[in-house]
């Protein structure tokens, strides 16, 4: 990268998650090893092979979203806008006519408005085309979390949506980073949002044998890196960051959580769902993030792993970490917060970025819960079951998605 790029810092955080509907509640849940996985309540899952998920509980946007408008929004967009509003308030950034065109939005989603699509397809088949809602298309398209957040907040700058499956939230943050580095924006609202705990979503992942089927004990189903893992647990929610150029944040006296120093992204070009054996694509993304940040592996103090709890991902990601970080891989903690939140698909990169920023701020590494049976193919330090205090200078966050998409983000203490 060029040497004259703007430095980029994080000044605001927002989160709606299965273990807390605000940033503070989410962080408290992570510190306390809170498990967000329970039986599905959003629909009758009694005839499904998998009958549990990590749902957002007690979500009530009243007082945050305008009731009439929010009735016309899909659940994923509501999550995204609520998290974006929290992040903007946390940042103290005020969007006005004078700065609106320098503030943009990028919110990724792997699926978008799946519930709307399913519901309106049912209306089409049962009642005919004339009864399909006129809001069907704007409710279901995956860019609508971005669009609605921009409308709600008045952000008129660079705006787009990323749909790189489970890497979407992290790609959104990385793409927003580039816009600020290049001087195309002063601040960006970025992250991911997802709400795919629907009959079709659960059935589709079940048929692909991607989910855990531990129906007799859902609380132990999400067990990344554990030898008895049998698949991921689908989750939902949103994580949003406010990122700004250092100059912009400093000029307005903003509170700065951390710095976003690196972004690496690659594609396996191998298979629609399976990663490249040996984790080579993920390793390359991690290497690119380090190069972008201009740091060596010795500077890395923690990796927030993609860690889905699937047999293929966890062993391949372990290999990727070893390849990219070399000897450092065996000296630092690695953990998967998906053990608590489940896998938010396109929303996962957003909430995991929030976790990384707070880990740096507080010097606390979130744990991998349900880790009890070591797998010889997964032999790193996975911070089993309880948090760990540790000074964190540099943290990496991995996100890998169907289609072979790999992303690594690098965060650091602000110097």
Buried (B, 14 or more C-beta within 10 A) or exposed (E): EEEEBBBBBBBBBBBBBBBBBBBBBBBEBBBEBBBBBBEBEBBEBEEBBBBBBBBBEEBEBEEEBEEEEBEBBBBBBBBBBBBBBBBBEBBBBEBEEEBBEBBBBBBBBBBBBBBBBBBBBEBBEEEEEEEBEEBBBBBBBBBBBBBBBBEBBBBBBBBBBBBBBBBBBBBBBBBBBBBBBEEBBBBBBBBBBBBBBBBBBBBBBBEEEBBBBBBEEBEBBBBBBBBEBBBBBBBBBBBBBBBBBBEBBEEBEBEBBBBBBBBBBBBBEBEEBBBBEBBBBBBBBBBBBBBBBEBEBEBBBBBBBBBBBBBBBBBBBBBBBBBBBEEBBEEBBBBBBBBBBBBBBBBBBBBBBBBBBBBBBEEBBBBBBBBEEEBEEBBBBBBBEEBBEBEBBBBBBBBBBBBBBBBBBBBBBBE
